[in-house]
Amino acid sequence: MALWGGRFSAETRDEVAEYTESISYDRRLYRWDVRGSQAHVRMLARQGIIPAATAEAIAAELESIAGRIERGDFKFKTELEDIHMHIESALIEKLGAEGARVHSARSRNDQVALDIRLYLRDEVDQLSSGIREFQLALVKAAAAEPEAILPGFTHLQHAQAVLFAHHLLAYVEMLDRDAERLADCRRRINVMPLGSGALAGSTLPIDRESVAAELGFDRVTRNSMDAVADRDFAIELVSALAIFTMHVSRLSEDLILWCSQEFDFVELDDAFCTGSSLMPQKKNPDVCEISRGKTARVYGDLMALLTMCKGLPLTYNRDLQEDKEQIFDALDTAKRILRVYPPMIATMKIKKERMRAAASDPALMATDLAEKLVELGVPFRSAHHRVGSLVKYCREHGKRLDQVTLEEMQLSIPEATAEFLTMFQPEASVAKRELTGGTGYRAVRSQLAFWQQRLERADER
């Protein structure tokens, strides 16, 4: 193969070419490969390493190659392995020896490190925007039913009454941490490795800083060996995506439960559900179920990247070619989620009467009784025990907490007064929790206002 020079005396076997190629999946990097190469040749010309006319011709032909790829007029060949060799080969085919100057002072090692960083930087920006849209959909759904009450759960057992809006805003908080992780990860992505060569830099008088400035990088890498061997930034990104999909999976599980006949708190629009091949009555929340499965898939991508890198000596090893399919898969999965969830949330029907009925179980207000005793000076553990005894009494006598008489209540809670008999309305329970971060009406309105303002500012940016 001419591009490999004179070292080899035999052509690569077809089986080896097919086994080692990456063009079947790394072709998606072509725009960033072209952009990086254009900045590189302009720098080479400024530094007097190649003629200015050659740099101009190469930059123009690179643009033409990108156009051909976009139009589907570019032929990909397995024997050329990857997107870098395809573009360089096309340059040489068009410009001859002058086209071959594009690879001066660089290696495929630092070239691919550059391409993937450029690509991931743009992908992170798209993901961040998508997460904001997801948050906004949740905030709008919460704001549409600010007073709807449902039972909150611990251990999947009815625990305390909470506002539906408060529940949704919990996921807004999770997604915000996801956005913060992506923003933090982007800082480490946005470091330019080009100029590191194969591992030791270059003897040619290149200007790395000017290329970094042109490409919008914050700085250049400080160590050429680390620059070509590093995939921490990719692992960190996929780790952030694994956490994001975990959050989506938890939301999905809530929605699956809420859609069941046993809960019947919400109904997803038909456009986001499927039927059964056998049972005509079925309406299945398939989007949510598939999302749980896709979360496992992203976990697998992360484990593959970590395992791939764990035993590699410095510097570059061909194993690193295997990073792209996992990176691309995790990104594609996250983007698919972000396309489907905002409209699914926006069209979700809320059954607030059913929610309120489930939250009306007076047992959900047992903690309110205990805290009322604390207000009266009873130590909490003592109060907890007394209310627990009342719950036991009610179970043994087939009564709800709100069905006992004051005399019956005083058997377990001597301090009880007539006021205790009025503490079993979920609205009253919610209204008492007005502390910052609580599920009280004013507290949740404050949360909603915060997120509405914050997300509006994000849209303006």
Solvent accessible surface area in square Angstrom, and as a share of the most:
residue,aa,sasa,rsa
1,M,55,0.24
2,A,101,0.78
3,L,53,0.26
4,W,85,0.30
5,G,51,0.49
6,G,82,0.79
7,R,190,0.69
8,F,138,0.57
9,S,125,0.81
10,A,78,0.61
11,E,122,0.55
12,T,58,0.34
13,R,160,0.58
14,D,107,0.56
15,E,97,0.44
16,V,66,0.38
17,A,10,0.07
18,E,116,0.52
19,Y,190,0.72
20,T,33,0.19
21,E,33,0.15
22,S,3,0.02
23,I,6,0.03
24,S,68,0.44
25,Y,38,0.14
26,D,1,0.01
27,R,97,0.36
28,R,81,0.30
29,L,0,0.00
30,Y,18,0.07
31,R,124,0.45
32,W,29,0.10
33,D,2,0.01
34,V,6,0.03
35,R,91,0.33
36,G,0,0.00
37,S,1,0.01
38,Q,21,0.09
39,A,0,0.00
40,H,1,0.00
41,V,0,0.00
42,R,97,0.36
43,M,3,0.01
44,L,0,0.00
45,A,23,0.18
46,R,130,0.47
47,Q,67,0.30
48,G,65,0.62
49,I,36,0.18
50,I,6,0.03
51,P,68,0.43
52,A,62,0.48
53,A,74,0.58
54,T,10,0.06
55,A,3,0.03
56,E,122,0.55
57,A,40,0.31
58,I,0,0.00
59,A,14,0.11
60,A,65,0.51
61,E,18,0.08
62,L,0,0.00
63,E,105,0.47
64,S,51,0.33
65,I,0,0.00
66,A,8,0.07
67,G,16,0.15
68,R,75,0.27
69,I,22,0.11
70,E,102,0.46
71,R,157,0.57
72,G,64,0.62
73,D,90,0.47
74,F,21,0.09
75,K,153,0.65
76,F,51,0.21
77,K,83,0.35
78,T,52,0.30
79,E,83,0.37
80,L,23,0.11
81,E,21,0.09
82,D,13,0.07
83,I,0,0.00
84,H,6,0.03
85,M,11,0.05
86,H,2,0.01
87,I,3,0.02
88,E,20,0.09
89,S,28,0.18
90,A,10,0.08
91,L,1,0.00
92,I,51,0.26
93,E,151,0.68
94,K,136,0.58
95,L,48,0.24
96,G,31,0.30
97,A,83,0.65
98,E,66,0.30
99,G,0,0.00
100,A,46,0.36
101,R,93,0.34
102,V,1,0.00
103,H,50,0.22
104,S,30,0.20
105,A,15,0.12
106,R,20,0.07
107,S,19,0.12
108,R,55,0.20
109,N,26,0.13
110,D,0,0.00
111,Q,4,0.02
112,V,10,0.06
113,A,0,0.00
114,L,1,0.00
115,D,1,0.01
116,I,2,0.01
117,R,8,0.03
118,L,0,0.00
119,Y,5,0.02
120,L,0,0.00
121,R,12,0.04
122,D,46,0.24
123,E,7,0.03
124,V,1,0.01
125,D,66,0.34
126,Q,104,0.46
127,L,2,0.01
128,S,30,0.19
129,S,67,0.43
130,G,14,0.14
131,I,2,0.01
132,R,43,0.16
133,E,84,0.38
134,F,1,0.00
135,Q,0,0.00
136,L,31,0.15
137,A,10,0.08
138,L,0,0.00
139,V,0,0.00
140,K,128,0.54
141,A,15,0.11
142,A,0,0.00
143,A,34,0.27
144,A,73,0.56
145,E,38,0.17
146,P,52,0.32
147,E,113,0.51
148,A,6,0.05
149,I,4,0.02
150,L,0,0.00
151,P,0,0.00
152,G,10,0.10
153,F,52,0.22
154,T,79,0.46
155,H,173,0.77
156,L,107,0.53
157,Q,121,0.54
158,H,88,0.39
159,A,32,0.25
160,Q,56,0.25
161,A,0,0.00
162,V,28,0.16
163,L,1,0.00
164,F,0,0.00
165,A,0,0.00
166,H,42,0.19
167,H,37,0.16
168,L,0,0.00
169,L,1,0.01
170,A,42,0.33
171,Y,14,0.05
172,V,0,0.00
173,E,73,0.33
174,M,25,0.11
175,L,4,0.02
176,D,9,0.04
177,R,111,0.40
178,D,1,0.01
179,A,5,0.04
180,E,90,0.40
181,R,76,0.28
182,L,3,0.01
183,A,58,0.45
184,D,56,0.29
185,C,0,0.00
186,R,70,0.25
187,R,144,0.52
188,R,98,0.36
189,I,0,0.00
190,N,5,0.03
191,V,11,0.07
192,M,1,0.00
193,P,0,0.00
194,L,3,0.02
195,G,6,0.06
196,S,1,0.00
197,G,5,0.05
198,A,46,0.35
199,L,74,0.37
200,A,86,0.66
201,G,29,0.28
202,S,45,0.29
203,T,144,0.84
204,L,72,0.36
205,P,84,0.53
206,I,35,0.18
207,D,46,0.24
208,R,47,0.17
209,E,110,0.50
210,S,29,0.19
211,V,1,0.01
212,A,5,0.04
213,A,77,0.60
214,E,71,0.32
215,L,3,0.02
216,G,43,0.41
217,F,13,0.05
218,D,106,0.55
219,R,105,0.38
220,V,25,0.14
221,T,12,0.07
222,R,203,0.74
223,N,82,0.42
224,S,31,0.20
225,M,78,0.35
226,D,79,0.41
227,A,1,0.01
228,V,0,0.00
229,A,20,0.16
230,D,23,0.12
231,R,5,0.02
232,D,99,0.52
233,F,4,0.02
234,A,0,0.00
235,I,25,0.13
236,E,53,0.24
237,L,0,0.00
238,V,0,0.00
239,S,36,0.23
240,A,6,0.05
241,L,2,0.01
242,A,6,0.04
243,I,54,0.27
244,F,2,0.01
245,T,0,0.00
246,M,62,0.27
247,H,12,0.05
248,V,2,0.01
249,S,21,0.13
250,R,140,0.51
251,L,3,0.01
252,S,0,0.00
253,E,64,0.29
254,D,29,0.15
255,L,0,0.00
256,I,29,0.15
257,L,37,0.18
258,W,4,0.01
259,C,35,0.21
260,S,30,0.19
261,Q,152,0.68
262,E,133,0.60
263,F,33,0.14
264,D,45,0.23
265,F,3,0.01
266,V,2,0.01
267,E,65,0.29
268,L,2,0.01
269,D,57,0.30
270,D,103,0.54
271,A,83,0.65
272,F,30,0.12
273,C,20,0.12
274,T,68,0.39
275,G,51,0.49
276,S,35,0.22
277,S,129,0.83
278,L,145,0.72
279,M,84,0.38
280,P,134,0.84
281,Q,134,0.60
282,K,71,0.30
283,K,80,0.34
284,N,31,0.16
285,P,18,0.11
286,D,38,0.20
287,V,32,0.18
288,C,0,0.00
289,E,66,0.30
290,I,98,0.50
291,S,5,0.03
292,R,96,0.35
293,G,45,0.43
294,K,48,0.20
295,T,7,0.04
296,A,63,0.49
297,R,120,0.44
298,V,0,0.00
299,Y,95,0.36
300,G,40,0.39
301,D,12,0.06
302,L,24,0.12
303,M,103,0.46
304,A,41,0.32
305,L,0,0.00
306,L,78,0.39
307,T,81,0.47
308,M,32,0.14
309,C,34,0.20
310,K,164,0.70
311,G,61,0.58
312,L,45,0.23
313,P,91,0.57
314,L,121,0.60
315,T,17,0.10
316,Y,56,0.21
317,N,36,0.19
318,R,104,0.38
319,D,65,0.34
320,L,1,0.01
321,Q,18,0.08
322,E,86,0.39
323,D,1,0.01
324,K,8,0.04
325,E,78,0.35
326,Q,44,0.20
327,I,0,0.00
328,F,7,0.03
329,D,26,0.13
330,A,0,0.00
331,L,0,0.00
332,D,28,0.14
333,T,0,0.00
334,A,0,0.00
335,K,42,0.18
336,R,109,0.40
337,I,4,0.02
338,L,19,0.09
339,R,159,0.58
340,V,43,0.25
341,Y,0,0.00
342,P,18,0.12
343,P,56,0.35
344,M,0,0.00
345,I,2,0.01
346,A,75,0.58
347,T,67,0.39
348,M,16,0.07
349,K,121,0.51
350,I,31,0.16
351,K,49,0.21
352,K,89,0.38
353,E,124,0.56
354,R,102,0.37
355,M,0,0.00
356,R,84,0.31
357,A,63,0.49
358,A,22,0.17
359,A,0,0.00
360,S,23,0.15
361,D,52,0.27
362,P,1,0.00
363,A,48,0.37
364,L,3,0.02
365,M,0,0.00
366,A,20,0.16
367,T,50,0.29
368,D,8,0.04
369,L,0,0.00
370,A,4,0.03
371,E,84,0.38
372,K,38,0.16
373,L,0,0.00
374,V,64,0.37
375,E,131,0.59
376,L,93,0.46
377,G,62,0.60
378,V,14,0.08
379,P,92,0.58
380,F,82,0.34
381,R,177,0.65
382,S,41,0.26
383,A,0,0.00
384,H,99,0.44
385,H,131,0.59
386,R,66,0.24
387,V,7,0.04
388,G,36,0.34
389,S,38,0.24
390,L,0,0.00
391,V,47,0.27
392,K,126,0.53
393,Y,41,0.15
394,C,4,0.03
395,R,201,0.73
396,E,116,0.52
397,H,100,0.45
398,G,70,0.67
399,K,71,0.30
400,R,113,0.41
401,L,6,0.03
402,D,61,0.32
403,Q,101,0.45
404,V,8,0.05
405,T,69,0.40
406,L,44,0.22
407,E,118,0.53
408,E,30,0.14
409,M,0,0.00
410,Q,66,0.29
411,L,133,0.66
412,S,19,0.12
413,I,0,0.00
414,P,88,0.55
415,E,59,0.26
416,A,3,0.03
417,T,68,0.39
418,A,66,0.51
419,E,89,0.40
420,F,1,0.00
421,L,65,0.33
422,T,95,0.55
423,M,14,0.06
424,F,9,0.04
425,Q,95,0.42
426,P,1,0.01
427,E,63,0.28
428,A,40,0.31
429,S,2,0.01
430,V,0,0.00
431,A,45,0.35
432,K,119,0.50
433,R,41,0.15
434,E,47,0.21
435,L,120,0.60
436,T,139,0.81
437,G,52,0.50
438,G,10,0.10
439,T,6,0.04
440,G,0,0.00
441,Y,40,0.15
442,R,154,0.56
443,A,9,0.07
444,V,1,0.01
445,R,126,0.46
446,S,70,0.45
447,Q,33,0.15
448,L,10,0.05
449,A,43,0.33
450,F,95,0.40
451,W,4,0.01
452,Q,68,0.30
453,Q,104,0.46
454,R,64,0.23
455,L,2,0.01
456,E,101,0.46
457,R,120,0.44
458,A,19,0.14
459,D,82,0.43
460,E,145,0.65
461,R,210,0.76
